[in-house]
Amino acid sequence: MPTEVIVIGLLALAGFLVGGVYSTWKTAKLVAIVLALLALLAAGGAITWLVSS
């Protein structure tokens, strides 16, 4: 699988998770924080994958 496809997939996942953070922030802050950490992890993985190749 090409590197670009994986990077785009990880960035899409990060965007989806950020949307979850936005929608859950007022009702469940702990869940929103966990989603934010996962979004940062996905975005960081995408950047690392792109730079390493």
CHARMM internal coordinates of N, CA and C (Angstrom, degrees):
IC EDIT
DIST 1 N 1 CA 1.4537
DIST 1 CA 1 C 1.5309
ANGL 1 N 1 CA 1 C 108.29
DIST 1 C 2 N 1.3253
ANGL 1 CA 1 C 2 N 117.35
DIHE 1 N 1 CA 1 C 2 N 134.46
DIST 2 N 2 CA 1.4676
ANGL 1 C 2 N 2 CA 120.05
DIHE 1 CA 1 C 2 N 2 CA -179.60
DIST 2 CA 2 C 1.5340
ANGL 2 N 2 CA 2 C 112.05
DIHE 1 C 2 N 2 CA 2 C -63.16
DIST 2 C 3 N 1.3070
ANGL 2 CA 2 C 3 N 114.83
DIHE 2 N 2 CA 2 C 3 N 148.84
DIST 3 N 3 CA 1.4660
ANGL 2 C 3 N 3 CA 121.01
DIHE 2 CA 2 C 3 N 3 CA -179.24
DIST 3 CA 3 C 1.5166
ANGL 3 N 3 CA 3 C 111.92
DIHE 2 C 3 N 3 CA 3 C -60.12
DIST 3 C 4 N 1.3143
ANGL 3 CA 3 C 4 N 117.31
DIHE 3 N 3 CA 3 C 4 N -37.68
DIST 4 N 4 CA 1.4634
ANGL 3 C 4 N 4 CA 120.48
DIHE 3 CA 3 C 4 N 4 CA -176.97
DIST 4 CA 4 C 1.5224
ANGL 4 N 4 CA 4 C 112.07
DIHE 3 C 4 N 4 CA 4 C -62.64
DIST 4 C 5 N 1.3270
ANGL 4 CA 4 C 5 N 116.44
DIHE 4 N 4 CA 4 C 5 N -35.08
DIST 5 N 5 CA 1.4598
ANGL 4 C 5 N 5 CA 120.29
DIHE 4 CA 4 C 5 N 5 CA -179.64
DIST 5 CA 5 C 1.5256
ANGL 5 N 5 CA 5 C 110.14
DIHE 4 C 5 N 5 CA 5 C -65.66
DIST 5 C 6 N 1.3123
ANGL 5 CA 5 C 6 N 116.70
DIHE 5 N 5 CA 5 C 6 N -41.68
DIST 6 N 6 CA 1.4656
ANGL 5 C 6 N 6 CA 120.67
DIHE 5 CA 5 C 6 N 6 CA 179.40
DIST 6 CA 6 C 1.5200
ANGL 6 N 6 CA 6 C 110.49
DIHE 5 C 6 N 6 CA 6 C -66.72
DIST 6 C 7 N 1.3275
ANGL 6 CA 6 C 7 N 117.23
DIHE 6 N 6 CA 6 C 7 N -42.80
DIST 7 N 7 CA 1.4656
ANGL 6 C 7 N 7 CA 120.99
DIHE 6 CA 6 C 7 N 7 CA 179.35
DIST 7 CA 7 C 1.5199
ANGL 7 N 7 CA 7 C 110.52
DIHE 6 C 7 N 7 CA 7 C -62.83
DIST 7 C 8 N 1.3158
ANGL 7 CA 7 C 8 N 117.49
DIHE 7 N 7 CA 7 C 8 N -44.77
DIST 8 N 8 CA 1.4629
ANGL 7 C 8 N 8 CA 120.97
DIHE 7 CA 7 C 8 N 8 CA 179.22
DIST 8 CA 8 C 1.5266
ANGL 8 N 8 CA 8 C 110.42
DIHE 7 C 8 N 8 CA 8 C -63.94
DIST 8 C 9 N 1.3206
ANGL 8 CA 8 C 9 N 117.17
DIHE 8 N 8 CA 8 C 9 N -39.56
DIST 9 N 9 CA 1.4588
ANGL 8 C 9 N 9 CA 120.78
DIHE 8 CA 8 C 9 N 9 CA 177.34
DIST 9 CA 9 C 1.5176
ANGL 9 N 9 CA 9 C 112.33
DIHE 8 C 9 N 9 CA 9 C -62.66
DIST 9 C 10 N 1.3275
ANGL 9 CA 9 C 10 N 116.54
DIHE 9 N 9 CA 9 C 10 N -43.41
DIST 10 N 10 CA 1.4670
ANGL 9 C 10 N 10 CA 119.86
DIHE 9 CA 9 C 10 N 10 CA 178.54
DIST 10 CA 10 C 1.5256
ANGL 10 N 10 CA 10 C 111.71
DIHE 9 C 10 N 10 CA 10 C -66.37
DIST 10 C 11 N 1.3214
ANGL 10 CA 10 C 11 N 117.00
DIHE 10 N 10 CA 10 C 11 N -38.83
DIST 11 N 11 CA 1.4711
ANGL 10 C 11 N 11 CA 119.58
DIHE 10 CA 10 C 11 N 11 CA 177.47
DIST 11 CA 11 C 1.5269
ANGL 11 N 11 CA 11 C 110.93
DIHE 10 C 11 N 11 CA 11 C -67.58
DIST 11 C 12 N 1.3270
ANGL 11 CA 11 C 12 N 117.27
DIHE 11 N 11 CA 11 C 12 N -36.66
DIST 12 N 12 CA 1.4607
ANGL 11 C 12 N 12 CA 120.37
DIHE 11 CA 11 C 12 N 12 CA 176.02
DIST 12 CA 12 C 1.5228
ANGL 12 N 12 CA 12 C 110.61
DIHE 11 C 12 N 12 CA 12 C -65.06
DIST 12 C 13 N 1.3165
ANGL 12 CA 12 C 13 N 116.85
DIHE 12 N 12 CA 12 C 13 N -40.89
DIST 13 N 13 CA 1.4631
ANGL 12 C 13 N 13 CA 120.91
DIHE 12 CA 12 C 13 N 13 CA 176.91
DIST 13 CA 13 C 1.5209
ANGL 13 N 13 CA 13 C 110.62
DIHE 12 C 13 N 13 CA 13 C -62.58
DIST 13 C 14 N 1.3274
ANGL 13 CA 13 C 14 N 116.71
DIHE 13 N 13 CA 13 C 14 N -42.30
DIST 14 N 14 CA 1.4721
ANGL 13 C 14 N 14 CA 120.39
DIHE 13 CA 13 C 14 N 14 CA 177.94
DIST 14 CA 14 C 1.5200
ANGL 14 N 14 CA 14 C 110.60
DIHE 13 C 14 N 14 CA 14 C -61.96
DIST 14 C 15 N 1.3191
ANGL 14 CA 14 C 15 N 117.28
DIHE 14 N 14 CA 14 C 15 N -42.08
DIST 15 N 15 CA 1.4685
ANGL 14 C 15 N 15 CA 120.10
DIHE 14 CA 14 C 15 N 15 CA 178.26
DIST 15 CA 15 C 1.5170
ANGL 15 N 15 CA 15 C 112.18
DIHE 14 C 15 N 15 CA 15 C -64.28
DIST 15 C 16 N 1.3229
ANGL 15 CA 15 C 16 N 116.53
DIHE 15 N 15 CA 15 C 16 N -40.26
DIST 16 N 16 CA 1.4588
ANGL 15 C 16 N 16 CA 120.94
DIHE 15 CA 15 C 16 N 16 CA 176.74
DIST 16 CA 16 C 1.5235
ANGL 16 N 16 CA 16 C 110.80
DIHE 15 C 16 N 16 CA 16 C -62.09
DIST 16 C 17 N 1.3184
ANGL 16 CA 16 C 17 N 116.56
DIHE 16 N 16 CA 16 C 17 N -42.00
DIST 17 N 17 CA 1.4613
ANGL 16 C 17 N 17 CA 120.40
DIHE 16 CA 16 C 17 N 17 CA 178.97
DIST 17 CA 17 C 1.5242
ANGL 17 N 17 CA 17 C 111.94
DIHE 16 C 17 N 17 CA 17 C -67.64
DIST 17 C 18 N 1.3190
ANGL 17 CA 17 C 18 N 117.95
DIHE 17 N 17 CA 17 C 18 N -36.87
DIST 18 N 18 CA 1.4617
ANGL 17 C 18 N 18 CA 121.04
DIHE 17 CA 17 C 18 N 18 CA 176.35
DIST 18 CA 18 C 1.5290
ANGL 18 N 18 CA 18 C 110.37
DIHE 17 C 18 N 18 CA 18 C -63.76
DIST 18 C 19 N 1.3186
ANGL 18 CA 18 C 19 N 116.93
DIHE 18 N 18 CA 18 C 19 N -37.40
DIST 19 N 19 CA 1.4593
ANGL 18 C 19 N 19 CA 120.26
DIHE 18 CA 18 C 19 N 19 CA 174.38
DIST 19 CA 19 C 1.5213
ANGL 19 N 19 CA 19 C 111.17
DIHE 18 C 19 N 19 CA 19 C -62.19
DIST 19 C 20 N 1.3197
ANGL 19 CA 19 C 20 N 116.99
DIHE 19 N 19 CA 19 C 20 N -37.79
DIST 20 N 20 CA 1.4567
ANGL 19 C 20 N 20 CA 120.78
DIHE 19 CA 19 C 20 N 20 CA 175.56
DIST 20 CA 20 C 1.5148
ANGL 20 N 20 CA 20 C 112.10
DIHE 19 C 20 N 20 CA 20 C -65.53
DIST 20 C 21 N 1.3139
ANGL 20 CA 20 C 21 N 116.92
DIHE 20 N 20 CA 20 C 21 N -37.81
DIST 21 N 21 CA 1.4717
ANGL 20 C 21 N 21 CA 120.65
DIHE 20 CA 20 C 21 N 21 CA 176.31
DIST 21 CA 21 C 1.5167
ANGL 21 N 21 CA 21 C 109.70
DIHE 20 C 21 N 21 CA 21 C -61.98
DIST 21 C 22 N 1.3080
ANGL 21 CA 21 C 22 N 115.69
DIHE 21 N 21 CA 21 C 22 N -45.78
DIST 22 N 22 CA 1.4677
ANGL 21 C 22 N 22 CA 120.44
DIHE 21 CA 21 C 22 N 22 CA -178.59
DIST 22 CA 22 C 1.5249
ANGL 22 N 22 CA 22 C 111.53
DIHE 21 C 22 N 22 CA 22 C -61.76
DIST 22 C 23 N 1.3143
ANGL 22 CA 22 C 23 N 116.66
DIHE 22 N 22 CA 22 C 23 N -40.50
DIST 23 N 23 CA 1.4623
ANGL 22 C 23 N 23 CA 119.43
DIHE 22 CA 22 C 23 N 23 CA -175.24
DIST 23 CA 23 C 1.5303
ANGL 23 N 23 CA 23 C 113.21
DIHE 22 C 23 N 23 CA 23 C -80.33
DIST 23 C 24 N 1.3247
ANGL 23 CA 23 C 24 N 118.21
DIHE 23 N 23 CA 23 C 24 N -23.12
DIST 24 N 24 CA 1.4627
ANGL 23 C 24 N 24 CA 119.38
DIHE 23 CA 23 C 24 N 24 CA -178.28
DIST 24 CA 24 C 1.5211
ANGL 24 N 24 CA 24 C 114.56
DIHE 23 C 24 N 24 CA 24 C -103.39
DIST 24 C 25 N 1.3182
ANGL 24 CA 24 C 25 N 118.26
DIHE 24 N 24 CA 24 C 25 N -2.09
DIST 25 N 25 CA 1.4572
ANGL 24 C 25 N 25 CA 120.29
DIHE 24 CA 24 C 25 N 25 CA -173.10
DIST 25 CA 25 C 1.5299
ANGL 25 N 25 CA 25 C 112.80
DIHE 24 C 25 N 25 CA 25 C -60.02
DIST 25 C 26 N 1.3155
ANGL 25 CA 25 C 26 N 118.30
DIHE 25 N 25 CA 25 C 26 N -42.13
DIST 26 N 26 CA 1.4677
ANGL 25 C 26 N 26 CA 119.93
DIHE 25 CA 25 C 26 N 26 CA -175.83
DIST 26 CA 26 C 1.5253
ANGL 26 N 26 CA 26 C 112.70
DIHE 25 C 26 N 26 CA 26 C -74.14
DIST 26 C 27 N 1.3183
ANGL 26 CA 26 C 27 N 118.58
DIHE 26 N 26 CA 26 C 27 N -27.80
DIST 27 N 27 CA 1.4620
ANGL 26 C 27 N 27 CA 120.30
DIHE 26 CA 26 C 27 N 27 CA -173.89
DIST 27 CA 27 C 1.5272
ANGL 27 N 27 CA 27 C 113.25
DIHE 26 C 27 N 27 CA 27 C -101.36
DIST 27 C 28 N 1.3012
ANGL 27 CA 27 C 28 N 118.10
DIHE 27 N 27 CA 27 C 28 N -37.49
DIST 28 N 28 CA 1.4663
ANGL 27 C 28 N 28 CA 121.02
DIHE 27 CA 27 C 28 N 28 CA -175.16
DIST 28 CA 28 C 1.5213
ANGL 28 N 28 CA 28 C 109.17
DIHE 27 C 28 N 28 CA 28 C -138.63
DIST 28 C 29 N 1.3126
ANGL 28 CA 28 C 29 N 116.69
DIHE 28 N 28 CA 28 C 29 N 86.80
DIST 29 N 29 CA 1.4592
ANGL 28 C 29 N 29 CA 120.89
DIHE 28 CA 28 C 29 N 29 CA -175.25
DIST 29 CA 29 C 1.5317
ANGL 29 N 29 CA 29 C 112.74
DIHE 28 C 29 N 29 CA 29 C -65.67
DIST 29 C 30 N 1.3287
ANGL 29 CA 29 C 30 N 117.48
DIHE 29 N 29 CA 29 C 30 N -35.80
DIST 30 N 30 CA 1.4624
ANGL 29 C 30 N 30 CA 119.56
DIHE 29 CA 29 C 30 N 30 CA 179.87
DIST 30 CA 30 C 1.5251
ANGL 30 N 30 CA 30 C 110.99
DIHE 29 C 30 N 30 CA 30 C -64.77
DIST 30 C 31 N 1.3091
ANGL 30 CA 30 C 31 N 116.89
DIHE 30 N 30 CA 30 C 31 N -43.19
DIST 31 N 31 CA 1.4693
ANGL 30 C 31 N 31 CA 120.94
DIHE 30 CA 30 C 31 N 31 CA 177.54
DIST 31 CA 31 C 1.5224
ANGL 31 N 31 CA 31 C 109.87
DIHE 30 C 31 N 31 CA 31 C -63.67
DIST 31 C 32 N 1.3293
ANGL 31 CA 31 C 32 N 117.05
DIHE 31 N 31 CA 31 C 32 N -39.86
DIST 32 N 32 CA 1.4625
ANGL 31 C 32 N 32 CA 121.17
DIHE 31 CA 31 C 32 N 32 CA 179.41
DIST 32 CA 32 C 1.5215
ANGL 32 N 32 CA 32 C 110.71
DIHE 31 C 32 N 32 CA 32 C -63.84
DIST 32 C 33 N 1.3165
ANGL 32 CA 32 C 33 N 117.41
DIHE 32 N 32 CA 32 C 33 N -38.67
DIST 33 N 33 CA 1.4644
ANGL 32 C 33 N 33 CA 120.56
DIHE 32 CA 32 C 33 N 33 CA 179.10
DIST 33 CA 33 C 1.5250
ANGL 33 N 33 CA 33 C 110.51
DIHE 32 C 33 N 33 CA 33 C -66.61
DIST 33 C 34 N 1.3246
ANGL 33 CA 33 C 34 N 116.77
DIHE 33 N 33 CA 33 C 34 N -41.99
DIST 34 N 34 CA 1.4698
ANGL 33 C 34 N 34 CA 120.20
DIHE 33 CA 33 C 34 N 34 CA 177.72
DIST 34 CA 34 C 1.5270
ANGL 34 N 34 CA 34 C 110.06
DIHE 33 C 34 N 34 CA 34 C -62.77
DIST 34 C 35 N 1.3356
ANGL 34 CA 34 C 35 N 117.25
DIHE 34 N 34 CA 34 C 35 N -43.38
DIST 35 N 35 CA 1.4633
ANGL 34 C 35 N 35 CA 120.34
DIHE 34 CA 34 C 35 N 35 CA 178.00
DIST 35 CA 35 C 1.5264
ANGL 35 N 35 CA 35 C 111.31
DIHE 34 C 35 N 35 CA 35 C -63.09
DIST 35 C 36 N 1.3308
ANGL 35 CA 35 C 36 N 117.11
DIHE 35 N 35 CA 35 C 36 N -37.93
DIST 36 N 36 CA 1.4625
ANGL 35 C 36 N 36 CA 120.65
DIHE 35 CA 35 C 36 N 36 CA 178.62
DIST 36 CA 36 C 1.5246
ANGL 36 N 36 CA 36 C 110.78
DIHE 35 C 36 N 36 CA 36 C -64.58
DIST 36 C 37 N 1.3246
ANGL 36 CA 36 C 37 N 116.71
DIHE 36 N 36 CA 36 C 37 N -40.97
DIST 37 N 37 CA 1.4613
ANGL 36 C 37 N 37 CA 119.65
DIHE 36 CA 36 C 37 N 37 CA 177.86
DIST 37 CA 37 C 1.5302
ANGL 37 N 37 CA 37 C 111.14
DIHE 36 C 37 N 37 CA 37 C -64.47
DIST 37 C 38 N 1.3273
ANGL 37 CA 37 C 38 N 116.48
DIHE 37 N 37 CA 37 C 38 N -40.39
DIST 38 N 38 CA 1.4598
ANGL 37 C 38 N 38 CA 119.83
DIHE 37 CA 37 C 38 N 38 CA 177.37
DIST 38 CA 38 C 1.5298
ANGL 38 N 38 CA 38 C 111.47
DIHE 37 C 38 N 38 CA 38 C -65.70
DIST 38 C 39 N 1.3338
ANGL 38 CA 38 C 39 N 116.81
DIHE 38 N 38 CA 38 C 39 N -37.09
DIST 39 N 39 CA 1.4616
ANGL 38 C 39 N 39 CA 120.44
DIHE 38 CA 38 C 39 N 39 CA 177.47
DIST 39 CA 39 C 1.5305
ANGL 39 N 39 CA 39 C 110.58
DIHE 38 C 39 N 39 CA 39 C -64.88
DIST 39 C 40 N 1.3225
ANGL 39 CA 39 C 40 N 116.59
DIHE 39 N 39 CA 39 C 40 N -41.92
DIST 40 N 40 CA 1.4610
ANGL 39 C 40 N 40 CA 119.75
DIHE 39 CA 39 C 40 N 40 CA 177.49
DIST 40 CA 40 C 1.5304
ANGL 40 N 40 CA 40 C 111.08
DIHE 39 C 40 N 40 CA 40 C -64.34
DIST 40 C 41 N 1.3057
ANGL 40 CA 40 C 41 N 116.38
DIHE 40 N 40 CA 40 C 41 N -38.61
DIST 41 N 41 CA 1.4598
ANGL 40 C 41 N 41 CA 120.68
DIHE 40 CA 40 C 41 N 41 CA 178.10
DIST 41 CA 41 C 1.5309
ANGL 41 N 41 CA 41 C 111.02
DIHE 40 C 41 N 41 CA 41 C -64.22
DIST 41 C 42 N 1.3236
ANGL 41 CA 41 C 42 N 117.14
DIHE 41 N 41 CA 41 C 42 N -43.32
DIST 42 N 42 CA 1.4666
ANGL 41 C 42 N 42 CA 120.76
DIHE 41 CA 41 C 42 N 42 CA 179.34
DIST 42 CA 42 C 1.5339
ANGL 42 N 42 CA 42 C 110.93
DIHE 41 C 42 N 42 CA 42 C -66.22
DIST 42 C 43 N 1.3206
ANGL 42 CA 42 C 43 N 117.12
DIHE 42 N 42 CA 42 C 43 N -43.51
DIST 43 N 43 CA 1.4685
ANGL 42 C 43 N 43 CA 120.12
DIHE 42 CA 42 C 43 N 43 CA 179.15
DIST 43 CA 43 C 1.5289
ANGL 43 N 43 CA 43 C 110.62
DIHE 42 C 43 N 43 CA 43 C -65.87
DIST 43 C 44 N 1.3154
ANGL 43 CA 43 C 44 N 116.73
DIHE 43 N 43 CA 43 C 44 N -41.67
DIST 44 N 44 CA 1.4656
ANGL 43 C 44 N 44 CA 120.07
DIHE 43 CA 43 C 44 N 44 CA 177.27
DIST 44 CA 44 C 1.5134
ANGL 44 N 44 CA 44 C 111.92
DIHE 43 C 44 N 44 CA 44 C -63.36
DIST 44 C 45 N 1.3271
ANGL 44 CA 44 C 45 N 116.47
DIHE 44 N 44 CA 44 C 45 N -39.58
DIST 45 N 45 CA 1.4621
ANGL 44 C 45 N 45 CA 119.89
DIHE 44 CA 44 C 45 N 45 CA 176.75
DIST 45 CA 45 C 1.5114
ANGL 45 N 45 CA 45 C 111.87
DIHE 44 C 45 N 45 CA 45 C -64.25
DIST 45 C 46 N 1.3220
ANGL 45 CA 45 C 46 N 117.13
DIHE 45 N 45 CA 45 C 46 N -39.42
DIST 46 N 46 CA 1.4606
ANGL 45 C 46 N 46 CA 120.78
DIHE 45 CA 45 C 46 N 46 CA 178.36
DIST 46 CA 46 C 1.5257
ANGL 46 N 46 CA 46 C 111.15
DIHE 45 C 46 N 46 CA 46 C -63.84
DIST 46 C 47 N 1.3119
ANGL 46 CA 46 C 47 N 115.88
DIHE 46 N 46 CA 46 C 47 N -43.54
DIST 47 N 47 CA 1.4763
ANGL 46 C 47 N 47 CA 119.48
DIHE 46 CA 46 C 47 N 47 CA -179.70
DIST 47 CA 47 C 1.5308
ANGL 47 N 47 CA 47 C 110.48
DIHE 46 C 47 N 47 CA 47 C -66.94
DIST 47 C 48 N 1.3311
ANGL 47 CA 47 C 48 N 115.99
DIHE 47 N 47 CA 47 C 48 N -42.40
DIST 48 N 48 CA 1.4632
ANGL 47 C 48 N 48 CA 119.76
DIHE 47 CA 47 C 48 N 48 CA 178.98
DIST 48 CA 48 C 1.5213
ANGL 48 N 48 CA 48 C 110.73
DIHE 47 C 48 N 48 CA 48 C -63.57
DIST 48 C 49 N 1.3270
ANGL 48 CA 48 C 49 N 116.89
DIHE 48 N 48 CA 48 C 49 N -41.81
DIST 49 N 49 CA 1.4610
ANGL 48 C 49 N 49 CA 120.94
DIHE 48 CA 48 C 49 N 49 CA -179.35
DIST 49 CA 49 C 1.5279
ANGL 49 N 49 CA 49 C 110.44
DIHE 48 C 49 N 49 CA 49 C -64.03
DIST 49 C 50 N 1.3369
ANGL 49 CA 49 C 50 N 115.93
DIHE 49 N 49 CA 49 C 50 N -40.76
DIST 50 N 50 CA 1.4582
ANGL 49 C 50 N 50 CA 120.35
DIHE 49 CA 49 C 50 N 50 CA -179.04
DIST 50 CA 50 C 1.5276
ANGL 50 N 50 CA 50 C 111.32
DIHE 49 C 50 N 50 CA 50 C -68.11
DIST 50 C 51 N 1.3220
ANGL 50 CA 50 C 51 N 116.95
DIHE 50 N 50 CA 50 C 51 N -40.89
DIST 51 N 51 CA 1.4738
ANGL 50 C 51 N 51 CA 120.56
DIHE 50 CA 50 C 51 N 51 CA -177.79
DIST 51 CA 51 C 1.5165
ANGL 51 N 51 CA 51 C 111.40
DIHE 50 C 51 N 51 CA 51 C -72.17
DIST 51 C 52 N 1.3387
ANGL 51 CA 51 C 52 N 116.65
DIHE 51 N 51 CA 51 C 52 N -34.83
DIST 52 N 52 CA 1.4667
ANGL 51 C 52 N 52 CA 119.72
DIHE 51 CA 51 C 52 N 52 CA -175.20
DIST 52 CA 52 C 1.5359
ANGL 52 N 52 CA 52 C 113.01
DIHE 51 C 52 N 52 CA 52 C -73.81
DIST 52 C 53 N 1.3235
ANGL 52 CA 52 C 53 N 117.22
DIHE 52 N 52 CA 52 C 53 N -19.87
DIST 53 N 53 CA 1.4641
ANGL 52 C 53 N 53 CA 118.22
DIHE 52 CA 52 C 53 N 53 CA -176.47
DIST 53 CA 53 C 1.5100
ANGL 53 N 53 CA 53 C 113.36
DIHE 52 C 53 N 53 CA 53 C -94.92
END
COOR INIT
IC SEED 1 N 1 CA 1 C
IC BUILD
